[in-house]
Amino acid sequence: MSDSKILLLSEGPRYLEGKVSGAVFGDEKDMEEMRVYGEVFKRFAWSNPLWPKLFPGVRKMEAEVVRMCCNLMHGDKESCGTVSFC
């Protein structure tokens, strides 16, 4: 058994008690969503946004994320941003 599995079993799933905020993103009930996230990650993990002509889908996603953030911050049509990858 892997070390990570042993740690998980010894600690128990305390987040299922419903007394945490922001520590866990989803739980076993969201497995279908997690499957979709995994598929998206597999398709785009090796994309390099610094090369938008090679990866136009990533450029579109970046533009959508930036626009969503601008909207959340009540930005107007002149607001802008970028996504950095570290």
N, CA, C and O atoms as a printed pandas DataFrame, in Angstrom:
     atom_number atom_name residue_name chain_id  residue_number  x_coord  y_coord  z_coord
0              1         N          MET        A               1    0.857   -1.171    0.000
1              2        CA          MET        A               1    0.000    0.000    0.000
2              3         C          MET        A               1    0.906    1.237    0.000
3              4         O          MET        A               1    1.918    1.275    0.700
4              5         N          SER        A               2    0.537    2.225   -0.777
5              6        CA          SER        A               2    1.366    3.425   -0.883
6              7         C          SER        A               2    1.296    4.256    0.399
7              8         O          SER        A               2    0.333    4.177    1.162
8              9         N          ASP        A               3    2.342    5.054    0.610
9             10        CA          ASP        A               3    2.382    5.928    1.783
10            11         C          ASP        A               3    1.200    6.891    1.803
11            12         O          ASP        A               3    0.620    7.150    2.858
12            13         N          SER        A               4    0.845    7.421    0.629
13            14        CA          SER        A               4   -0.262    8.383    0.590
14            15         C          SER        A               4   -1.584    7.718    0.973
15            16         O          SER        A               4   -2.422    8.334    1.631
16            17         N          LYS        A               5   -1.770    6.470    0.565
17            18        CA          LYS        A               5   -2.992    5.735    0.917
18            19         C          LYS        A               5   -3.031    5.470    2.423
19            20         O          LYS        A               5   -4.083    5.604    3.048
20            21         N          ILE        A               6   -1.901    5.099    3.004
21            22        CA          ILE        A               6   -1.825    4.852    4.448
22            23         C          ILE        A               6   -2.152    6.128    5.217
23            24         O          ILE        A               6   -2.903    6.094    6.191
24            25         N          LEU        A               7   -1.584    7.260    4.776
25            26        CA          LEU        A               7   -1.879    8.533    5.438
26            27         C          LEU        A               7   -3.359    8.869    5.362
27            28         O          LEU        A               7   -3.961    9.276    6.356
28            29         N          LEU        A               8   -3.932    8.703    4.206
29            30        CA          LEU        A               8   -5.348    9.004    4.025
30            31         C          LEU        A               8   -6.207    8.143    4.943
31            32         O          LEU        A               8   -7.133    8.646    5.579
32            33         N          LEU        A               9   -5.907    6.851    5.015
33            34        CA          LEU        A               9   -6.694    5.947    5.853
34            35         C          LEU        A               9   -6.514    6.245    7.331
35            36         O          LEU        A               9   -7.472    6.146    8.098
36            37         N          SER        A              10   -5.301    6.610    7.751
37            38        CA          SER        A              10   -5.057    6.866    9.168
38            39         C          SER        A              10   -5.699    8.171    9.632
39            40         O          SER        A              10   -6.113    8.282   10.786
40            41         N          GLU        A              11   -5.782    9.153    8.745
41            42        CA          GLU        A              11   -6.373   10.432    9.125
42            43         C          GLU        A              11   -7.895   10.395    9.077
43            44         O          GLU        A              11   -8.561   11.057    9.874
44            45         N          GLY        A              12   -8.439    9.635    8.158
45            46        CA          GLY        A              12   -9.886    9.613    7.990
46            47         C          GLY        A              12  -10.351   10.845    7.231
47            48         O          GLY        A              12   -9.662   11.864    7.205
48            49         N          PRO        A              13  -11.504   10.748    6.624
49            50        CA          PRO        A              13  -12.020   11.873    5.825
50            51         C          PRO        A              13  -12.738   12.908    6.689
51            52         O          PRO        A              13  -13.955   13.058    6.582
52            53         N          ARG        A              14  -12.005   13.625    7.544
53            54        CA          ARG        A              14  -12.618   14.564    8.491
54            55         C          ARG        A              14  -13.386   15.678    7.795
55            56         O          ARG        A              14  -14.306   16.255    8.375
56            57         N          TYR        A              15  -13.017   15.983    6.562
57            58        CA          TYR        A              15  -13.722   17.055    5.860
58            59         C          TYR        A              15  -15.180   16.694    5.585
59            60         O          TYR        A              15  -15.996   17.577    5.322
60            61         N          LEU        A              16  -15.514   15.401    5.642
61            62        CA          LEU        A              16  -16.900   14.989    5.410
62            63         C          LEU        A              16  -17.814   15.349    6.581
63            64         O          LEU        A              16  -19.036   15.247    6.476
64            65         N          GLU        A              17  -17.211   15.774    7.702
65            66        CA          GLU        A              17  -18.016   16.198    8.845
66            67         C          GLU        A              17  -18.725   17.518    8.559
67            68         O          GLU        A              17  -19.630   17.912    9.295
68            69         N          GLY        A              18  -18.313   18.205    7.484
69            70        CA          GLY        A              18  -18.969   19.446    7.087
70            71         C          GLY        A              18  -18.561   20.663    7.885
71            72         O          GLY        A              18  -19.291   21.654    7.913
72            73         N          LYS        A              19  -17.405   20.611    8.537
73            74        CA          LYS        A              19  -16.980   21.722    9.390
74            75         C          LYS        A              19  -15.719   22.398    8.863
75            76         O          LYS        A              19  -14.912   22.899    9.647
76            77         N          VAL        A              20  -15.544   22.416    7.559
77            78        CA          VAL        A              20  -14.378   23.077    6.972
78            79         C          VAL        A              20  -14.852   24.072    5.918
79            80         O          VAL        A              20  -15.926   23.925    5.334
80            81         N          SER        A              21  -14.043   25.064    5.696
81            82        CA          SER        A              21  -14.386   26.073    4.696
82            83         C          SER        A              21  -13.147   26.385    3.870
83            84         O          SER        A              21  -12.159   26.896    4.398
84            85         N          GLY        A              22  -13.193   26.085    2.588
85            86        CA          GLY        A              22  -12.088   26.415    1.702
86            87         C          GLY        A              22  -10.918   25.454    1.742
87            88         O          GLY        A              22   -9.933   25.661    1.033
88            89         N          ALA        A              23  -10.996   24.407    2.553
89            90        CA          ALA        A              23   -9.881   23.473    2.655
90            91         C          ALA        A              23   -9.980   22.352    1.635
91            92         O          ALA        A              23   -8.962   21.807    1.208
92            93         N          VAL        A              24  -11.191   22.007    1.245
93            94        CA          VAL        A              24  -11.416   20.903    0.317
94            95         C          VAL        A              24  -12.362   21.395   -0.768
95            96         O          VAL        A              24  -13.383   22.021   -0.483
96            97         N          PHE        A              25  -12.015   21.109   -1.993
97            98        CA          PHE        A              25  -12.855   21.523   -3.110
98            99         C          PHE        A              25  -13.580   20.306   -3.659
99           100         O          PHE        A              25  -13.071   19.608   -4.537
100          101         N          GLY        A              26  -14.764   20.062   -3.137
101          102        CA          GLY        A              26  -15.549   18.919   -3.568
102          103         C          GLY        A              26  -15.363   17.731   -2.644
103          104         O          GLY        A              26  -14.520   17.744   -1.748
104          105         N          ASP        A              27  -16.154   16.720   -2.875
105          106        CA          ASP        A              27  -16.026   15.474   -2.127
106          107         C          ASP        A              27  -16.492   14.333   -3.026
107          108         O          ASP        A              27  -16.644   14.510   -4.234
108          109         N          GLU        A              28  -16.714   13.181   -2.441
109          110        CA          GLU        A              28  -17.076   12.013   -3.235
110          111         C          GLU        A              28  -18.360   12.215   -4.037
111          112         O          GLU        A              28  -18.553   11.565   -5.064
112          113         N          LYS        A              29  -19.236   13.107   -3.582
113          114        CA          LYS        A              29  -20.491   13.353   -4.292
114          115         C          LYS        A              29  -20.250   14.044   -5.635
115          116         O          LYS        A              29  -21.113   14.009   -6.513
116          117         N          ASP        A              30  -19.092   14.667   -5.800
117          118        CA          ASP        A              30  -18.783   15.415   -7.016
118          119         C          ASP        A              30  -17.888   14.635   -7.978
119          120         O          ASP        A              30  -17.170   15.243   -8.771
120          121         N          MET        A              31  -17.915   13.324   -7.927
121          122        CA          MET        A              31  -16.986   12.521   -8.719
122          123         C          MET        A              31  -17.169   12.716  -10.222
123          124         O          MET        A              31  -16.184   12.681  -10.959
124          125         N          GLU        A              32  -18.381   12.918  -10.693
125          126        CA          GLU        A              32  -18.584   13.139  -12.124
126          127         C          GLU        A              32  -17.914   14.439  -12.553
127          128         O          GLU        A              32  -17.271   14.490  -13.602
128          129         N          GLU        A              33  -18.061   15.490  -11.747
129          130        CA          GLU        A              33  -17.370   16.745  -12.048
130          131         C          GLU        A              33  -15.865   16.533  -12.062
131          132         O          GLU        A              33  -15.177   17.036  -12.950
132          133         N          MET        A              34  -15.352   15.802  -11.099
133          134        CA          MET        A              34  -13.911   15.556  -11.034
134          135         C          MET        A              34  -13.443   14.777  -12.258
135          136         O          MET        A              34  -12.338   15.011  -12.748
136          137         N          ARG        A              35  -14.251   13.867  -12.753
137          138        CA          ARG        A              35  -13.893   13.118  -13.950
138          139         C          ARG        A              35  -13.769   14.068  -15.137
139          140         O          ARG        A              35  -12.839   13.955  -15.936
140          141         N          VAL        A              36  -14.708   15.004  -15.247
141          142        CA          VAL        A              36  -14.660   15.989  -16.335
142          143         C          VAL        A              36  -13.413   16.855  -16.195
143          144         O          VAL        A              36  -12.724   17.106  -17.184
144          145         N          TYR        A              37  -13.113   17.318  -14.979
145          146        CA          TYR        A              37  -11.908   18.126  -14.767
146          147         C          TYR        A              37  -10.665   17.357  -15.195
147          148         O          TYR        A              37   -9.761   17.919  -15.814
148          149         N          GLY        A              38  -10.625   16.081  -14.864
149          150        CA          GLY        A              38   -9.483   15.252  -15.247
150          151         C          GLY        A              38   -9.330   15.150  -16.753
151          152         O          GLY        A              38   -8.217   15.211  -17.274
152          153         N          GLU        A              39  -10.443   14.994  -17.452
153          154        CA          GLU        A              39  -10.397   14.923  -18.920
154          155         C          GLU        A              39   -9.900   16.234  -19.522
155          156         O          GLU        A              39   -9.081   16.231  -20.441
156          157         N          VAL        A              40  -10.397   17.349  -19.004
157          158        CA          VAL        A              40   -9.953   18.655  -19.508
158          159         C          VAL        A              40   -8.461   18.829  -19.244
159          160         O          VAL        A              40   -7.722   19.277  -20.121
160          161         N          PHE        A              41   -8.020   18.477  -18.046
161          162        CA          PHE        A              41   -6.600   18.607  -17.716
162          163         C          PHE        A              41   -5.742   17.777  -18.659
163          164         O          PHE        A              41   -4.709   18.247  -19.136
164          165         N          LYS        A              42   -6.167   16.539  -18.931
165          166        CA          LYS        A              42   -5.401   15.673  -19.843
166          167         C          LYS        A              42   -5.245   16.312  -21.216
167          168         O          LYS        A              42   -4.199   16.176  -21.851
168          169         N          ARG        A              43   -6.274   17.003  -21.672
169          170        CA          ARG        A              43   -6.237   17.590  -23.016
170          171         C          ARG        A              43   -5.377   18.845  -23.093
171          172         O          ARG        A              43   -4.798   19.133  -24.141
172          173         N          PHE        A              44   -5.284   19.599  -21.990
173          174        CA          PHE        A              44   -4.620   20.897  -22.053
174          175         C          PHE        A              44   -3.363   21.014  -21.195
175          176         O          PHE        A              44   -2.716   22.061  -21.217
176          177         N          ALA        A              45   -2.998   19.990  -20.448
177          178        CA          ALA        A              45   -1.857   20.086  -19.543
178          179         C          ALA        A              45   -0.564   20.440  -20.265
179          180         O          ALA        A              45    0.280   21.138  -19.703
180          181         N          TRP        A              46   -0.393   19.981  -21.476
181          182        CA          TRP        A              46    0.857   20.210  -22.206
182          183         C          TRP        A              46    0.775   21.409  -23.141
183          184         O          TRP        A              46    1.728   21.694  -23.866
184          185         N          SER        A              47   -0.347   22.111  -23.132
185          186        CA          SER        A              47   -0.485   23.311  -23.963
186          187         C          SER        A              47    0.335   24.444  -23.356
187          188         O          SER        A              47    0.407   24.583  -22.135
188          189         N          ASN        A              48    0.944   25.242  -24.208
189          190        CA          ASN        A              48    1.747   26.366  -23.749
190          191         C          ASN        A              48    1.082   27.663  -24.196
191          192         O          ASN        A              48    1.120   27.998  -25.380
192          193         N          PRO        A              49    0.471   28.397  -23.263
193          194        CA          PRO        A              49   -0.237   29.619  -23.625
194          195         C          PRO        A              49    0.659   30.703  -24.221
195          196         O          PRO        A              49    0.161   31.678  -24.785
196          197         N          LEU        A              50    1.961   30.540  -24.100
197          198        CA          LEU        A              50    2.869   31.523  -24.693
198          199         C          LEU        A              50    2.926   31.392  -26.208
199          200         O          LEU        A              50    3.516   32.236  -26.882
200          201         N          TRP        A              51    2.315   30.336  -26.751
201          202        CA          TRP        A              51    2.279   30.095  -28.191
202          203         C          TRP        A              51    0.827   30.031  -28.657
203          204         O          TRP        A              51    0.341   28.953  -28.999
204          205         N          PRO        A              52    0.125   31.169  -28.678
205          206        CA          PRO        A              52   -1.310   31.155  -28.977
206          207         C          PRO        A              52   -1.656   30.669  -30.379
207          208         O          PRO        A              52   -2.761   30.172  -30.594
208          209         N          LYS        A              53   -0.746   30.800  -31.334
209          210        CA          LYS        A              53   -1.063   30.298  -32.674
210          211         C          LYS        A              53   -1.060   28.776  -32.707
211          212         O          LYS        A              53   -1.753   28.165  -33.521
212          213         N          LEU        A              54   -0.287   28.172  -31.829
213          214        CA          LEU        A              54   -0.269   26.710  -31.746
214          215         C          LEU        A              54   -1.399   26.168  -30.881
215          216         O          LEU        A              54   -1.869   25.051  -31.097
216          217         N          PHE        A              55   -1.834   26.954  -29.907
217          218        CA          PHE        A              55   -2.852   26.508  -28.956
218          219         C          PHE        A              55   -3.962   27.551  -28.838
219          220         O          PHE        A              55   -4.094   28.179  -27.788
220          221         N          PRO        A              56   -4.761   27.753  -29.886
221          222        CA          PRO        A              56   -5.802   28.795  -29.846
222          223         C          PRO        A              56   -6.864   28.548  -28.773
223          224         O          PRO        A              56   -7.451   29.499  -28.258
224          225         N          GLY        A              57   -7.111   27.305  -28.439
225          226        CA          GLY        A              57   -8.098   27.016  -27.393
226          227         C          GLY        A              57   -7.672   27.550  -26.042
227          228         O          GLY        A              57   -8.503   28.018  -25.264
228          229         N          VAL        A              58   -6.372   27.482  -25.757
229          230        CA          VAL        A              58   -5.871   27.985  -24.483
230          231         C          VAL        A              58   -5.999   29.506  -24.439
231          232         O          VAL        A              58   -6.335   30.073  -23.399
232          233         N          ARG        A              59   -5.733   30.160  -25.559
233          234        CA          ARG        A              59   -5.880   31.619  -25.613
234          235         C          ARG        A              59   -7.336   32.005  -25.337
235          236         O          ARG        A              59   -7.601   32.964  -24.613
236          237         N          LYS        A              60   -8.262   31.263  -25.909
237          238        CA          LYS        A              60   -9.689   31.545  -25.690
238          239         C          LYS        A              60  -10.053   31.340  -24.218
239          240         O          LYS        A              60  -10.770   32.152  -23.633
240          241         N          MET        A              61   -9.557   30.253  -23.626
241          242        CA          MET        A              61   -9.843   30.009  -22.213
242          243         C          MET        A              61   -9.271   31.117  -21.337
243          244         O          MET        A              61   -9.923   31.566  -20.395
244          245         N          GLU        A              62   -8.042   31.562  -21.649
245          246        CA          GLU        A              62   -7.442   32.638  -20.869
246          247         C          GLU        A              62   -8.303   33.896  -20.961
247          248         O          GLU        A              62   -8.561   34.550  -19.950
248          249         N          ALA        A              63   -8.746   34.233  -22.166
249          250        CA          ALA        A              63   -9.584   35.422  -22.349
250          251         C          ALA        A              63  -10.879   35.298  -21.548
251          252         O          ALA        A              63  -11.344   36.280  -20.969
252          253         N          GLU        A              64  -11.458   34.110  -21.512
253          254        CA          GLU        A              64  -12.700   33.904  -20.769
254          255         C          GLU        A              64  -12.477   34.023  -19.263
255          256         O          GLU        A              64  -13.295   34.611  -18.556
256          257         N          VAL        A              65  -11.375   33.467  -18.776
257          258        CA          VAL        A              65  -11.065   33.556  -17.344
258          259         C          VAL        A              65  -10.829   35.012  -16.950
259          260         O          VAL        A              65  -11.338   35.474  -15.928
260          261         N          VAL        A              66  -10.058   35.729  -17.761
261          262        CA          VAL        A              66   -9.796   37.144  -17.472
262          263         C          VAL        A              66  -11.098   37.938  -17.471
263          264         O          VAL        A              66  -11.310   38.766  -16.584
264          265         N          ARG        A              67  -11.969   37.703  -18.444
265          266        CA          ARG        A              67  -13.239   38.430  -18.503
266          267         C          ARG        A              67  -14.102   38.115  -17.290
267          268         O          ARG        A              67  -14.732   39.014  -16.733
268          269         N          MET        A              68  -14.143   36.840  -16.868
269          270        CA          MET        A              68  -14.919   36.484  -15.680
270          271         C          MET        A              68  -14.390   37.218  -14.452
271          272         O          MET        A              68  -15.168   37.723  -13.643
272          273         N          CYS        A              69  -13.062   37.278  -14.316
273          274        CA          CYS        A              69  -12.466   37.977  -13.169
274          275         C          CYS        A              69  -12.761   39.470  -13.226
275          276         O          CYS        A              69  -13.070   40.083  -12.204
276          277         N          CYS        A              70  -12.668   40.056  -14.414
277          278        CA          CYS        A              70  -13.001   41.482  -14.568
278          279         C          CYS        A              70  -14.453   41.732  -14.172
279          280         O          CYS        A              70  -14.754   42.712  -13.491
280          281         N          ASN        A              71  -15.339   40.857  -14.595
281          282        CA          ASN        A              71  -16.754   41.001  -14.228
282          283         C          ASN        A              71  -16.955   40.884  -12.723
283          284         O          ASN        A              71  -17.745   41.627  -12.140
284          285         N          LEU        A              72  -16.238   39.946  -12.089
285          286        CA          LEU        A              72  -16.347   39.788  -10.637
286          287         C          LEU        A              72  -15.897   41.043   -9.902
287          288         O          LEU        A              72  -16.412   41.363   -8.830
288          289         N          MET        A              73  -14.933   41.750  -10.483
289          290        CA          MET        A              73  -14.404   42.968   -9.867
290          291         C          MET        A              73  -15.108   44.226  -10.387
291          292         O          MET        A              73  -14.644   45.346  -10.172
292          293         N          HIS        A              74  -16.226   44.021  -11.070
293          294        CA          HIS        A              74  -17.030   45.122  -11.616
294          295         C          HIS        A              74  -16.249   45.965  -12.619
295          296         O          HIS        A              74  -16.438   47.179  -12.692
296          297         N          GLY        A              75  -15.375   45.328  -13.388
297          298        CA          GLY        A              75  -14.628   46.037  -14.415
298          299         C          GLY        A              75  -15.511   46.344  -15.611
299          300         O          GLY        A              75  -16.525   45.684  -15.839
300          301         N          ASP        A              76  -15.112   47.350  -16.367
301          302        CA          ASP        A              76  -15.874   47.693  -17.564
302          303         C          ASP        A              76  -15.228   47.034  -18.784
303          304         O          ASP        A              76  -14.346   46.188  -18.642
304          305         N          LYS        A              77  -15.668   47.423  -19.978
305          306        CA          LYS        A              77  -15.141   46.785  -21.185
306          307         C          LYS        A              77  -13.680   47.139  -21.433
307          308         O          LYS        A              77  -13.019   46.486  -22.241
308          309         N          GLU        A              78  -13.163   48.160  -20.753
309          310        CA          GLU        A              78  -11.757   48.549  -20.896
310          311         C          GLU        A              78  -10.844   47.782  -19.942
311          312         O          GLU        A              78   -9.623   47.816  -20.101
312          313         N          SER        A              79  -11.413   47.094  -18.958
313          314        CA          SER        A              79  -10.582   46.354  -18.005
314          315         C          SER        A              79   -9.940   45.165  -18.705
315          316         O          SER        A              79  -10.491   44.609  -19.655
316          317         N          CYS        A              80   -8.772   44.791  -18.217
317          318        CA          CYS        A              80   -8.042   43.698  -18.863
318          319         C          CYS        A              80   -7.216   42.956  -17.823
319          320         O          CYS        A              80   -7.203   43.326  -16.649
320          321         N          GLY        A              81   -6.537   41.924  -18.252
321          322        CA          GLY        A              81   -5.703   41.147  -17.352
322          323         C          GLY        A              81   -4.953   40.086  -18.113
323          324         O          GLY        A              81   -5.029   40.000  -19.338
324          325         N          THR        A              82   -4.234   39.287  -17.372
325          326        CA          THR        A              82   -3.490   38.180  -17.960
326          327         C          THR        A              82   -3.428   37.055  -16.938
327          328         O          THR        A              82   -3.702   37.267  -15.757
328          329         N          VAL        A              83   -3.078   35.892  -17.380
329          330        CA          VAL        A              83   -2.910   34.738  -16.507
330          331         C          VAL        A              83   -1.441   34.367  -16.546
331          332         O          VAL        A              83   -0.863   34.222  -17.623
332          333         N          SER        A              84   -0.834   34.214  -15.384
333          334        CA          SER        A              84    0.571   33.800  -15.364
334          335         C          SER        A              84    0.656   32.362  -14.880
335          336         O          SER        A              84   -0.178   31.904  -14.098
336          337         N          PHE        A              85    1.643   31.679  -15.338
337          338        CA          PHE        A              85    1.847   30.270  -15.005
338          339         C          PHE        A              85    3.222   30.134  -14.383
339          340         O          PHE        A              85    4.233   30.407  -15.030
340          341         N          CYS        A              86    3.259   29.715  -13.134
341          342        CA          CYS        A              86    4.540   29.568  -12.441
342          343         C          CYS        A              86    4.903   28.117  -12.291
343          344         O          CYS        A              86    5.951   27.797  -11.730
